[in-house]
Amino acid sequence: MNKFFIATCLGFVLLTGGIAWSGGVASTHHDAVQKAMKQHIQGLTELNGNGTYPVFDPETRSLVQLEFKELHDSVELKGRTNQYFVSCADFVAPDGTLYDLDFFVSTKHGVVAALVHSKNGVHTDYNIR
């Protein structure tokens, strides 16, 4: 066999060895994305000083203060040139409105954006491709 082929296969096995794959994203990436989201939400909530996470609501064109509920389990890899991960979390507004936020996570910079994915189950199109 070609030595380059064997070395390439061995490198692939070493790089992926011990990594479980879940929904197309390695569990190590999944866990890192979820950890980054938790730290970001906790940090901004603490910085906000009132126990809530602030986010811009494009429908009302205002800043809303949301109470964190839970992270979604799914993590997706997006982008071709500059790859990033997207995962969601549920929040609730003081009036009871359920917000599903998409978090955009860079391996280099952590959470770089949080956008409203849906409100009370109604999808919001923010035109990110």
LUMDREN-35406 format. One record per residue: x, y, z of N, C-alpha, C in turn; residue in three letters; residue number from 1. Coordinates in Angstrom, 3 decimals, always signed. Layout:
REM residues N
{{X, Y, Z}, {X, Y, Z}, {X, Y, Z}, "ALA", NUM};
...
***
This chain:
REM residues 129
{{+0.832, -1.190, +0.000}, {+0.000, +0.000, +0.000}, {+0.874, +1.250, +0.000}, "MET", 1};
{{+0.313, +2.286, -0.552}, {+0.994, +3.558, -0.593}, {+1.190, +4.097, +0.821}, "ASN", 2};
{{+2.443, +4.499, +1.156}, {+2.745, +5.007, +2.499}, {+1.940, +6.268, +2.807}, "LYS", 3};
{{+1.723, +7.132, +1.829}, {+0.937, +8.359, +2.044}, {-0.503, +8.016, +2.422}, "PHE", 4};
{{-1.088, +7.029, +1.727}, {-2.455, +6.599, +2.011}, {-2.557, +6.060, +3.436}, "PHE", 5};
{{-1.605, +5.226, +3.826}, {-1.610, +4.654, +5.170}, {-1.452, +5.759, +6.219}, "ILE", 6};
{{-0.537, +6.684, +5.983}, {-0.316, +7.787, +6.925}, {-1.560, +8.660, +7.037}, "ALA", 7};
{{-2.233, +8.899, +5.913}, {-3.452, +9.703, +5.919}, {-4.549, +9.012, +6.714}, "THR", 8};
{{-4.716, +7.720, +6.481}, {-5.735, +6.955, +7.213}, {-5.421, +6.923, +8.698}, "CYS", 9};
{{-4.154, +6.702, +9.050}, {-3.758, +6.673, +10.448}, {-3.997, +8.028, +11.102}, "LEU", 10};
{{-3.670, +9.100, +10.399}, {-3.912, +10.451, +10.915}, {-5.386, +10.699, +11.166}, "GLY", 11};
{{-6.224, +10.249, +10.238}, {-7.671, +10.411, +10.392}, {-8.165, +9.647, +11.615}, "PHE", 12};
{{-7.686, +8.413, +11.779}, {-8.100, +7.599, +12.927}, {-7.641, +8.250, +14.224}, "VAL", 13};
{{-6.423, +8.751, +14.267}, {-5.919, +9.392, +15.482}, {-6.690, +10.667, +15.804}, "LEU", 14};
{{-7.028, +11.432, +14.773}, {-7.759, +12.678, +14.989}, {-9.190, +12.433, +15.439}, "LEU", 15};
{{-9.799, +11.367, +14.958}, {-11.202, +11.126, +15.285}, {-11.390, +10.038, +16.323}, "THR", 16};
{{-10.318, +9.403, +16.728}, {-10.425, +8.308, +17.688}, {-11.038, +8.776, +18.996}, "GLY", 17};
{{-12.006, +8.028, +19.491}, {-12.631, +8.349, +20.759}, {-13.671, +9.445, +20.672}, "GLY", 18};
{{-13.966, +9.918, +19.496}, {-14.964, +10.972, +19.332}, {-16.259, +10.349, +18.851}, "ILE", 19};
{{-17.319, +10.579, +19.589}, {-18.636, +10.110, +19.152}, {-19.260, +11.181, +18.275}, "ALA", 20};
{{-20.031, +10.754, +17.287}, {-20.681, +11.694, +16.386}, {-22.165, +11.730, +16.684}, "TRP", 21};
{{-22.707, +12.939, +16.801}, {-24.122, +13.118, +17.125}, {-24.716, +14.145, +16.173}, "SER", 22};
{{-25.574, +13.700, +15.284}, {-26.213, +14.634, +14.358}, {-25.242, +15.319, +13.433}, "GLY", 23};
{{-24.112, +14.670, +13.120}, {-23.159, +15.251, +12.198}, {-22.104, +16.112, +12.863}, "GLY", 24};
{{-22.185, +16.322, +14.179}, {-21.197, +17.136, +14.895}, {-20.550, +16.261, +15.959}, "VAL", 25};
{{-19.226, +16.242, +15.981}, {-18.510, +15.438, +16.967}, {-18.931, +15.851, +18.369}, "ALA", 26};
{{-19.021, +14.877, +19.264}, {-19.471, +15.176, +20.622}, {-18.539, +16.152, +21.318}, "SER", 27};
{{-17.242, +16.131, +20.961}, {-16.326, +17.097, +21.580}, {-16.696, +18.511, +21.166}, "THR", 28};
{{-17.074, +18.711, +19.906}, {-17.526, +20.033, +19.451}, {-18.869, +20.363, +20.089}, "HIS", 29};
{{-19.761, +19.385, +20.125}, {-21.082, +19.579, +20.724}, {-20.930, +20.073, +22.155}, "HIS", 30};
{{-20.097, +19.387, +22.936}, {-19.909, +19.747, +24.338}, {-19.270, +21.125, +24.481}, "ASP", 31};
{{-18.311, +21.439, +23.617}, {-17.641, +22.745, +23.674}, {-18.611, +23.873, +23.321}, "ALA", 32};
{{-19.466, +23.648, +22.325}, {-20.455, +24.651, +21.925}, {-21.442, +24.879, +23.060}, "VAL", 33};
{{-21.931, +23.791, +23.656}, {-22.887, +23.906, +24.757}, {-22.244, +24.619, +25.955}, "GLN", 34};
{{-20.997, +24.314, +26.237}, {-20.285, +24.964, +27.346}, {-20.123, +26.461, +27.072}, "LYS", 35};
{{-19.744, +26.808, +25.840}, {-19.589, +28.219, +25.479}, {-20.908, +28.971, +25.621}, "ALA", 36};
{{-22.001, +28.333, +25.217}, {-23.318, +28.965, +25.334}, {-23.683, +29.180, +26.796}, "MET", 37};
{{-23.489, +28.159, +27.624}, {-23.800, +28.276, +29.055}, {-23.008, +29.407, +29.700}, "LYS", 38};
{{-21.704, +29.455, +29.400}, {-20.853, +30.499, +29.971}, {-21.282, +31.888, +29.486}, "GLN", 39};
{{-21.612, +32.001, +28.210}, {-22.052, +33.276, +27.648}, {-23.352, +33.743, +28.299}, "HIS", 40};
{{-24.322, +32.847, +28.381}, {-25.621, +33.203, +28.963}, {-25.446, +33.596, +30.426}, "ILE", 41};
{{-24.695, +32.798, +31.179}, {-24.465, +33.097, +32.588}, {-23.729, +34.425, +32.758}, "GLN", 42};
{{-22.694, +34.639, +31.944}, {-21.908, +35.870, +32.050}, {-22.723, +37.115, +31.742}, "GLY", 43};
{{-23.494, +37.072, +30.669}, {-24.293, +38.243, +30.291}, {-25.438, +38.470, +31.265}, "LEU", 44};
{{-25.999, +37.384, +31.785}, {-27.061, +37.499, +32.777}, {-26.520, +38.153, +34.053}, "THR", 45};
{{-25.338, +37.736, +34.483}, {-24.719, +38.340, +35.667}, {-24.368, +39.797, +35.410}, "GLU", 46};
{{-23.811, +40.088, +34.247}, {-23.447, +41.454, +33.887}, {-24.676, +42.355, +33.817}, "LEU", 47};
{{-25.783, +41.810, +33.365}, {-27.046, +42.551, +33.250}, {-27.550, +42.972, +34.631}, "ASN", 48};
{{-27.210, +42.181, +35.659}, {-27.506, +42.564, +37.031}, {-28.931, +42.319, +37.502}, "GLY", 49};
{{-29.795, +41.798, +36.643}, {-31.179, +41.583, +37.075}, {-31.639, +40.143, +36.847}, "ASN", 50};
{{-30.677, +39.233, +36.573}, {-31.014, +37.828, +36.412}, {-31.631, +37.455, +35.075}, "GLY", 51};
{{-31.587, +38.370, +34.117}, {-32.170, +38.090, +32.807}, {-31.141, +38.292, +31.700}, "THR", 52};
{{-31.442, +37.689, +30.555}, {-30.587, +37.774, +29.373}, {-31.221, +38.772, +28.404}, "TYR", 53};
{{-30.517, +39.838, +28.046}, {-31.086, +40.820, +27.118}, {-30.873, +40.405, +25.661}, "PRO", 54};
{{-31.912, +40.588, +24.841}, {-31.789, +40.303, +23.410}, {-32.699, +41.259, +22.645}, "VAL", 55};
{{-32.308, +41.594, +21.438}, {-33.113, +42.469, +20.595}, {-34.199, +41.653, +19.915}, "PHE", 56};
{{-35.439, +42.094, +20.053}, {-36.583, +41.451, +19.404}, {-36.885, +42.237, +18.132}, "ASP", 57};
{{-36.639, +41.644, +16.954}, {-36.841, +42.385, +15.703}, {-38.313, +42.704, +15.418}, "PRO", 58};
{{-39.216, +41.920, +15.960}, {-40.642, +42.168, +15.741}, {-41.103, +43.438, +16.465}, "GLU", 59};
{{-40.727, +43.570, +17.729}, {-41.133, +44.750, +18.510}, {-40.107, +45.871, +18.410}, "THR", 60};
{{-38.965, +45.557, +17.807}, {-37.864, +46.503, +17.671}, {-37.456, +47.073, +19.023}, "ARG", 61};
{{-37.344, +46.170, +19.995}, {-36.966, +46.588, +21.342}, {-36.103, +45.519, +22.006}, "SER", 62};
{{-35.430, +45.934, +23.053}, {-34.636, +45.022, +23.843}, {-35.552, +44.350, +24.860}, "LEU", 63};
{{-35.517, +43.030, +24.920}, {-36.336, +42.306, +25.892}, {-35.420, +41.581, +26.876}, "VAL", 64};
{{-35.879, +41.458, +28.094}, {-35.140, +40.787, +29.153}, {-35.751, +39.406, +29.333}, "GLN", 65};
{{-34.951, +38.357, +29.123}, {-35.476, +36.994, +29.104}, {-34.869, +36.140, +30.216}, "LEU", 66};
{{-35.687, +35.258, +30.749}, {-35.224, +34.296, +31.743}, {-34.828, +33.010, +31.020}, "GLU", 67};
{{-33.620, +32.550, +31.278}, {-33.118, +31.321, +30.662}, {-33.877, +30.114, +31.184}, "PHE", 68};
{{-34.231, +29.186, +30.268}, {-34.909, +27.945, +30.644}, {-34.007, +26.735, +30.400}, "LYS", 69};
{{-33.645, +26.483, +29.113}, {-32.816, +25.311, +28.818}, {-32.172, +25.406, +27.440}, "GLU", 70};
{{-31.062, +24.677, +27.306}, {-30.393, +24.554, +26.011}, {-31.041, +23.434, +25.221}, "LEU", 71};
{{-31.090, +23.584, +23.912}, {-31.498, +22.486, +23.041}, {-30.287, +21.569, +22.880}, "HIS", 72};
{{-30.504, +20.324, +22.564}, {-29.412, +19.364, +22.439}, {-28.706, +19.444, +21.089}, "ASP", 73};
{{-29.402, +19.887, +20.048}, {-28.822, +19.860, +18.703}, {-27.793, +20.969, +18.502}, "SER", 74};
{{-26.739, +20.629, +17.759}, {-25.695, +21.569, +17.363}, {-25.421, +21.306, +15.894}, "VAL", 75};
{{-25.427, +22.368, +15.085}, {-25.178, +22.222, +13.654}, {-23.948, +23.011, +13.249}, "GLU", 76};
{{-23.195, +22.462, +12.315}, {-22.044, +23.139, +11.738}, {-22.512, +23.860, +10.491}, "LEU", 77};
{{-22.200, +25.150, +10.372}, {-22.621, +25.966, +9.234}, {-21.405, +26.646, +8.614}, "LYS", 78};
{{-21.620, +27.166, +7.414}, {-20.591, +27.941, +6.733}, {-19.617, +27.067, +5.976}, "GLY", 79};
{{-19.155, +27.582, +4.867}, {-18.178, +26.839, +4.069}, {-16.776, +27.388, +4.279}, "ARG", 80};
{{-16.628, +28.679, +4.134}, {-15.313, +29.284, +4.283}, {-14.987, +29.536, +5.738}, "THR", 81};
{{-15.866, +30.222, +6.419}, {-15.693, +30.520, +7.841}, {-16.733, +29.727, +8.621}, "ASN", 82};
{{-16.337, +28.559, +9.067}, {-17.294, +27.681, +9.727}, {-17.621, +28.164, +11.141}, "GLN", 83};
{{-18.843, +27.891, +11.539}, {-19.330, +28.224, +12.877}, {-20.413, +27.220, +13.233}, "TYR", 84};
{{-20.739, +27.183, +14.501}, {-21.772, +26.277, +14.988}, {-23.003, +27.076, +15.372}, "PHE", 85};
{{-24.170, +26.430, +15.262}, {-25.432, +27.045, +15.669}, {-26.148, +26.070, +16.593}, "VAL", 86};
{{-26.612, +26.595, +17.707}, {-27.427, +25.816, +18.620}, {-28.445, +26.760, +19.246}, "SER", 87};
{{-29.478, +26.198, +19.840}, {-30.590, +27.004, +20.357}, {-30.750, +26.860, +21.861}, "CYS", 88};
{{-31.490, +27.810, +22.418}, {-31.863, +27.757, +23.830}, {-33.223, +28.411, +23.998}, "ALA", 89};
{{-33.955, +27.939, +24.989}, {-35.276, +28.486, +25.292}, {-35.190, +29.498, +26.425}, "ASP", 90};
{{-35.949, +30.569, +26.257}, {-36.058, +31.636, +27.252}, {-37.525, +32.023, +27.358}, "PHE", 91};
{{-37.870, +32.712, +28.433}, {-39.238, +33.210, +28.575}, {-39.187, +34.671, +28.992}, "VAL", 92};
{{-40.074, +35.469, +28.397}, {-40.190, +36.893, +28.711}, {-41.106, +37.068, +29.922}, "ALA", 93};
{{-41.060, +38.228, +30.566}, {-41.937, +38.473, +31.720}, {-43.428, +38.296, +31.400}, "PRO", 94};
{{-43.818, +38.536, +30.140}, {-45.236, +38.387, +29.773}, {-45.600, +36.942, +29.406}, "ASP", 95};
{{-44.623, +36.013, +29.536}, {-44.876, +34.606, +29.251}, {-44.544, +34.171, +27.834}, "GLY", 96};
{{-44.131, +35.102, +26.979}, {-43.756, +34.756, +25.610}, {-42.527, +33.859, +25.622}, "THR", 97};
{{-42.614, +32.724, +24.909}, {-41.497, +31.793, +24.815}, {-40.610, +32.198, +23.641}, "LEU", 98};
{{-39.341, +32.428, +23.920}, {-38.355, +32.776, +22.898}, {-37.405, +31.604, +22.700}, "TYR", 99};
{{-37.163, +31.265, +21.455}, {-36.162, +30.277, +21.071}, {-35.070, +31.084, +20.380}, "ASP", 100};
{{-33.893, +31.151, +21.001}, {-32.788, +31.935, +20.445}, {-31.769, +31.018, +19.790}, "LEU", 101};
{{-31.267, +31.423, +18.627}, {-30.152, +30.749, +17.969}, {-28.869, +31.426, +18.419}, "ASP", 102};
{{-27.907, +30.622, +18.844}, {-26.594, +31.136, +19.226}, {-25.588, +30.712, +18.180}, "PHE", 103};
{{-24.805, +31.664, +17.708}, {-23.767, +31.423, +16.714}, {-22.448, +31.370, +17.461}, "PHE", 104};
{{-21.749, +30.242, +17.338}, {-20.560, +29.992, +18.142}, {-19.368, +29.720, +17.230}, "VAL", 105};
{{-18.315, +30.480, +17.447}, {-17.053, +30.315, +16.727}, {-16.091, +29.549, +17.627}, "SER", 106};
{{-15.313, +28.639, +17.045}, {-14.332, +27.920, +17.858}, {-13.250, +28.867, +18.375}, "THR", 107};
{{-13.034, +29.956, +17.675}, {-11.993, +30.911, +18.066}, {-12.511, +31.984, +19.023}, "LYS", 108};
{{-13.757, +32.435, +18.832}, {-14.268, +33.583, +19.582}, {-15.402, +33.264, +20.550}, "HIS", 109};
{{-15.874, +32.031, +20.599}, {-17.012, +31.688, +21.453}, {-18.307, +32.185, +20.833}, "GLY", 110};
{{-19.271, +32.553, +21.665}, {-20.559, +33.033, +21.160}, {-20.354, +34.407, +20.540}, "VAL", 111};
{{-20.755, +34.543, +19.278}, {-20.590, +35.815, +18.575}, {-21.919, +36.510, +18.306}, "VAL", 112};
{{-23.037, +35.782, +18.437}, {-24.349, +36.398, +18.211}, {-25.444, +35.512, +18.781}, "ALA", 113};
{{-26.534, +36.165, +19.147}, {-27.752, +35.464, +19.560}, {-28.910, +36.157, +18.857}, "ALA", 114};
{{-29.676, +35.392, +18.100}, {-30.787, +35.948, +17.342}, {-32.071, +35.195, +17.659}, "LEU", 115};
{{-33.186, +35.902, +17.567}, {-34.481, +35.283, +17.821}, {-34.798, +34.321, +16.678}, "VAL", 116};
{{-34.902, +33.041, +17.022}, {-35.258, +32.003, +16.053}, {-36.777, +31.884, +15.934}, "HIS", 117};
{{-37.450, +31.946, +17.100}, {-38.918, +31.908, +17.090}, {-39.470, +32.497, +18.382}, "SER", 118};
{{-40.719, +32.926, +18.284}, {-41.468, +33.411, +19.443}, {-42.767, +32.628, +19.502}, "LYS", 119};
{{-43.008, +31.992, +20.640}, {-44.191, +31.154, +20.805}, {-44.362, +30.188, +19.633}, "ASN", 120};
{{-43.239, +29.665, +19.123}, {-43.266, +28.678, +18.060}, {-43.370, +29.236, +16.653}, "GLY", 121};
{{-43.502, +30.557, +16.501}, {-43.583, +31.176, +15.175}, {-42.170, +31.569, +14.744}, "VAL", 122};
{{-41.703, +30.955, +13.663}, {-40.343, +31.138, +13.156}, {-40.074, +32.575, +12.694}, "HIS", 123};
{{-38.862, +33.046, +12.998}, {-38.387, +34.340, +12.543}, {-37.286, +34.106, +11.523}, "THR", 124};
{{-37.371, +34.713, +10.366}, {-36.363, +34.560, +9.328}, {-35.383, +35.722, +9.415}, "ASP", 125};
{{-34.161, +35.424, +9.829}, {-33.163, +36.492, +9.944}, {-32.181, +36.490, +8.793}, "TYR", 126};
{{-32.433, +35.690, +7.761}, {-31.675, +35.696, +6.511}, {-30.177, +35.489, +6.659}, "ASN", 127};
{{-29.760, +34.594, +7.522}, {-28.346, +34.230, +7.635}, {-28.158, +32.951, +6.826}, "ILE", 128};
{{-27.206, +32.941, +5.946}, {-26.964, +31.747, +5.121}, {-25.587, +31.234, +5.287}, "ARG", 129};
***
